[in-house]
């Protein structure tokens, strides 16, 4: 009888300790689960933040960094008269060559360079649209347009846009980010590899 009473008391004293261990184990399991979720989610949140909220600055090596200014898209239209979509609609960066419709050899070289720069981005090329802002009343020759099927021809309905993009007669390559801000300007003959590399860094954001 004494032995049975002792065994029962020992069992009773052990039981509360076992019950306390269960919640502790569940708590540790939840912490582990939260840690796993955090490891997977935090890098994604950081990427979204730097892409859409606060893109990190990239120093230009071949271009001129501009004080960001909103491009007045209400004064830009396609060659067929349709209003140009804002980048926030398309989600793309815009590489805009401003040059006369009477495209000389230098102008044609700039068009070729922007095409090569876009193509060189591989799977990221879908993040870039190429635009030719025609700065005069001359229509480009059909053969030149056919050689650049991805090129969007646009015109400005206000001279202020031409001045913002570098002037009427001079050739410039302008870069507009996905928020519609004019952020970089390049000459029409930048060093090709440096231009391609820099474009690739920028469009990731």
N, C-alpha and C positions, 0 to 999 in steps of 0.2 A: 504493500500500500504506500509505503514511504517512497519507494522507487518510482511508482506511477505518478505520485504527486509532484515529485521533483522534475520528471520529464515534462509534465504538463506545464509547470511554471516556466521551464526553459523555453518551451515552444511559444508560450505567450509573450515572453520577453523579446524573442527574436522577431515576431510577426510585425510589430510597428516599424522596425528598421527596414524590412523588405518593402513595406508599403511606401516608405519615404523615398526609396531608391528609384521607384518607377517614374514619378514626375520629373526627377532629376535627369533620368535618361531621356525622357521625351524632350526636355528643354534643350539638352545637348544636341539631339537629333534635329530639332528645329533650327538651332544655330548653324549647324552644318549645312542644312538645306538652304538657309538664307545666304550663307557664304558662297555656295555654289551658284545660286541665282545672281548674286552680286557680281561674281567673276564674269558671268556671261553677259549681264546687262550693262554694267558700267562702261565698258569700252564702246558699246553701241551708243549709249547716251552721250559720251564724250565726242564721238564722231559726229553725231547729229548736231551737237552744240557748236562745234567748230565749223561745221559746214553751213548751217542755216542761221545761227545767231551771231557768232563772233569768229569769222574766218581768220586764221592767223595771217600776219603780214608776210608777203614774199618780196624780198628785195629784188628789184629789177637789175639785170646784168646788161641788157641790150636796149631796154626801153626806158621811157621817162615815166616815173610814177606821178600820177596827177592827184590833186585833192579831189576825192570822189565827188562827182556832180551828177545829178539825175539827168539822163538824156531825155529831152522832151519828145516822147514817142508820138504825141498827138500831131506832130509836124512831119512825121515820116510815113511814107506809104510805098507799097510795092509798085513795080512798073505797070501793073494792071489797074492801079488805083485803089486796091484794097489796103486798109490800114494795117500797118505792121504790128504784129503781136508783141506785147511786152515780154521780156525774158521770164518774168514771174509766171507767165502763162505756159511758156514752153519749157521752162526750167533749164535753159541753156545759156552758155556764154556766147557772146557775139564778137566775131572778128570782122571789123568794118574797114574796108579800104575805101577812102574817099579820093576820087580821081575823076577827071573828065571822061565823057563817053568816047571821045576820040582817043582811045587808049594806045599810047605809044609803046615803044619797046620796054621802057622802064616800068610802065604800068602793067604790061603783060607779065613781066618778071615778078612783080609784086603779087599778082593774082596766082601765078604758079607757086610762089613761095607759100602763100596762105593755104593753098590746096594741099601741098606737101606736108605742111605743119599739121593740118587737121588729120590727114591720112595716117601720119606717123603716130598718132595717139592710140591707134589700135582700137580696142574695145571701148575706149573713152572718147572716141571721135564723135559719138552720138551726143556728147555734152556740148558740142560746138556747132554753131551755124556761121557760115561765111556770107558776108553781105558786101555788095559793091554800092556805095553811095555815089551816084552819078551827079557830078557837081555842075554840069552844064546841060544844054538842051539837046545835045547830040546823042543819038541812039547808038549803042555799041553794035559792031558788025555781027551778024548772026553766027558766023563761024567761030568767033571768040566766045560767044555765049554758049554755043554747043559744046565747046571744049571744057566747060565748067558746069556740068549739069546740076551740081549741088549748090551753085551760087545763087543767092537771092539778090535781084536788082531792086534798089530802092531809090527814091528821090525825096528831097526835102521841100516842104511847102513854105519854109521860112528861112531866110538867110542866116538867122541866128544859129540854126543847127549847123550850117556849114562852118561858121566861125568856131563853134564849139568843138568841131571835129578837125580843126586845123586849117580851114580856109578853102577857097574855091579852086584855085589853080594848082596848089601844091598837093603832092601825094602823101598820104599818111595812112598808117595802119593803126586803128584804134581798137582797144579791148574794153568791152562792156561786160560787167559781171551779171550774175543771175538776178540781182536786185534791180537791174536797169541802170547801174551807176557806171559812168565812164571812169576807168581807173588807171589805164596805161595807154601810152602813145608810143609808137615806134616809127622810125623812118621807113621808107618803102623798100629799103635794101638792107635789113638787119642781117647779122651773121646767121646763116640758116640754122646751124646746130644749136646755137645758144637760144635762138628764138623758139625753136621746137621744144627744147628742154624746158624753157621758162613757161611756155604755154602749158606744157604737161603738168607742171607743178601747180599752176594756178587753177586749172579746171577741176582739180580734185576736190576743191572746196565749194 
